[in-house]
Each structure stands twice: as structure tokens, then as C-alpha cells.
Amino acid sequence: MSEVDEGFTPRVVDSLVDALVVIEDQGRVIYANPALGSLLGYRPEQLFDRPLTDFLPERSRHESLAV
């Protein structure tokens, strides 16, 4: 397998049309791609270090915590 430059993965992930979020074990957002920001109506940097549940509809919050 050939070595890939460090910028390759972020460029690919940032260009996805599907929303992608990475959360840490306490449920705080550590990465959100632009598609997720668009879906939720925020810039990705506005989501950083906030609980993902802050951006979910009330009816979905309990279900997301069970994952």
C-alpha cells in the first residue's frame, strides 16, 4: 500500500455529500464535515466541542444516547 499525504483524508472527508460526525466518549463533537453543518444549519466549527444531542430534535435525543 502506498503512503498517502496527510491532507488526503481531510480533503476526501470534507468533500463527502453525506453528513459525517465524530464524537468522543462523552458525546462531544470532535469533527463534523461541511455536509453535517449544512444539514443542521451550522458551520462545522460551530459544532466542535458541543454535545451532539444539542443539535438533535428532542424526540431523538434519548435514542442517540443509547448507542
C-alpha positions in Angstrom: 0.0 0.0 0.0 1.4 3.4 -0.9 1.8 6.2 1.5 -0.9 8.9 1.3 -0.2 12.5 2.1 -1.6 13.8 5.4 -4.1 16.2 3.6 -5.7 13.5 1.5 -8.1 12.1 4.2 -9.4 15.5 5.3 -10.0 16.6 1.7 -11.9 13.4 0.9 -14.0 13.5 4.1 -14.7 17.2 3.7 -15.9 16.7 0.2 -18.4 13.9 1.1 -22.0 14.7 0.3 -23.1 12.6 3.2 -23.0 14.1 6.7 -20.2 12.8 8.9 -19.7 13.4 12.6 -17.1 12.0 15.0 -17.8 12.3 18.7 -15.7 11.5 21.7 -16.8 9.1 24.5 -18.7 11.9 26.3 -20.8 12.7 23.2 -19.0 15.9 22.3 -18.3 16.6 18.6 -14.6 16.4 17.7 -15.2 16.5 13.9 -18.1 17.5 11.7 -17.8 17.7 7.9 -19.4 20.6 5.9 -22.3 18.4 4.9 -23.4 17.9 8.5 -23.0 21.6 9.1 -25.3 22.3 6.1 -27.8 19.7 7.3 -28.0 21.2 10.8 -27.7 24.8 9.7 -24.3 25.5 11.3 -20.8 25.9 10.2 -18.7 22.8 11.2 -16.6 24.8 13.6 -19.7 25.9 15.5 -20.4 22.2 16.3 -17.0 21.5 17.7 -16.8 20.5 21.4 -20.5 20.7 21.9 -22.7 17.7 22.8 -24.2 16.2 19.6 -27.5 16.0 21.4 -27.7 19.8 21.3 -28.3 19.5 17.6 -30.8 16.7 17.6 -34.6 17.0 17.8 -35.9 16.4 21.3 -37.6 13.1 20.3 -34.2 11.7 19.0 -32.0 12.7 22.0 -32.9 9.7 24.2 -32.3 7.2 21.3 -28.9 8.7 20.4 -27.7 8.3 24.0 -28.4 4.6 23.9 -25.8 4.0 21.1 
